[in-house]
Amino acid sequence: MTMWRGVGGLTFIAPGATHYWEYWFSPLSDVGATVASPNLMEDQINVQLATSYPGVVAQGKGDAPGIVYTVRVTNLGAASMGYDLNIGTWQ
């Protein structure tokens, strides 16, 4: 498994909010199964960030469509939290 930490830059999410993320691999290639998880950037107790609806979207035309991966991050806690993403592939 290959893992990248700190993808997307520092982002703040409010309690109850959901962020929609898109990520891709140059040159918009299909790398197979991926995993995305929040990387918590603050010391905060009882804040849970959860991912849901991982997906993949084929964009473009012809024999080589561009591939974009998607995921949602929701703050299930009672306080805001700073985070970025950890992205992994099974290759």
C-alpha positions as CSV (number, residue, x, y, z in Angstrom):
1,M,0.0,0.0,0.0
2,T,1.2,3.5,-0.8
3,M,0.1,6.3,1.6
4,W,0.3,10.1,1.2
5,R,-0.2,12.3,4.3
6,G,-1.3,15.9,4.4
7,V,-3.2,16.0,1.1
8,G,-5.4,19.0,0.4
9,G,-4.0,21.5,2.9
10,L,-5.3,22.5,6.3
11,T,-9.1,22.7,6.3
12,F,-11.5,23.5,9.2
13,I,-14.8,21.8,9.5
14,A,-17.7,22.9,11.8
15,P,-19.8,20.5,13.9
16,G,-22.3,18.7,11.8
17,A,-20.8,19.9,8.5
18,T,-19.9,17.7,5.6
19,H,-17.0,18.5,3.1
20,Y,-16.9,17.0,-0.4
21,W,-13.5,16.1,-1.6
22,E,-12.1,15.1,-5.1
23,Y,-8.6,13.8,-5.6
24,W,-6.8,12.2,-8.6
25,F,-3.5,10.7,-9.7
26,S,-1.6,12.2,-12.5
27,P,-2.3,12.0,-15.4
28,L,-5.9,11.3,-14.1
29,S,-5.2,7.6,-14.2
30,D,-7.1,4.7,-12.7
31,V,-5.1,3.3,-9.8
32,G,-7.8,0.9,-8.6
33,A,-9.0,0.8,-5.0
34,T,-8.1,3.8,-2.9
35,V,-8.8,4.8,0.7
36,A,-9.1,8.4,2.1
37,S,-9.3,9.3,5.8
38,P,-9.1,12.5,7.8
39,N,-5.8,13.5,9.4
40,L,-6.7,15.4,12.6
41,M,-4.5,18.5,13.0
42,E,-5.6,19.7,16.4
43,D,-5.7,18.4,20.0
44,Q,-9.4,18.1,20.6
45,I,-11.3,15.6,22.7
46,N,-14.6,14.0,21.5
47,V,-14.5,15.1,17.9
48,Q,-15.0,12.4,15.3
49,L,-14.5,13.0,11.6
50,A,-16.0,10.2,9.5
51,T,-15.6,9.5,5.8
52,S,-18.5,8.2,3.6
53,Y,-19.5,7.6,0.0
54,P,-16.1,6.9,-1.5
55,G,-16.5,7.0,-5.3
56,V,-14.9,7.2,-8.6
57,V,-15.9,9.2,-11.6
58,A,-14.8,8.7,-15.2
59,Q,-14.4,12.0,-17.0
60,G,-13.5,12.7,-20.6
61,K,-14.1,10.7,-23.7
62,G,-12.6,7.9,-25.7
63,D,-10.5,5.0,-24.7
64,A,-8.7,6.8,-21.9
65,P,-11.1,8.7,-19.6
66,G,-9.8,10.7,-16.8
67,I,-10.5,9.2,-13.4
68,V,-11.4,11.3,-10.3
69,Y,-11.9,9.8,-6.9
70,T,-14.4,11.3,-4.4
71,V,-15.1,11.1,-0.6
72,R,-17.2,13.0,2.0
73,V,-15.9,14.0,5.4
74,T,-18.4,14.7,8.2
75,N,-17.8,16.2,11.6
76,L,-19.8,14.1,14.1
77,G,-18.4,16.0,17.1
78,A,-19.5,19.1,19.0
79,A,-16.5,21.3,18.1
80,S,-14.7,22.4,14.9
81,M,-11.6,20.6,13.8
82,G,-8.7,21.3,11.5
83,Y,-7.7,18.5,9.2
84,D,-6.3,17.4,5.9
85,L,-6.5,14.0,4.2
86,N,-4.5,10.8,4.2
87,I,-4.8,9.0,0.8
88,G,-3.8,5.5,0.1
89,T,-3.8,3.1,-2.8
90,W,-3.5,-0.7,-2.8
91,Q,-0.7,-0.7,-5.5
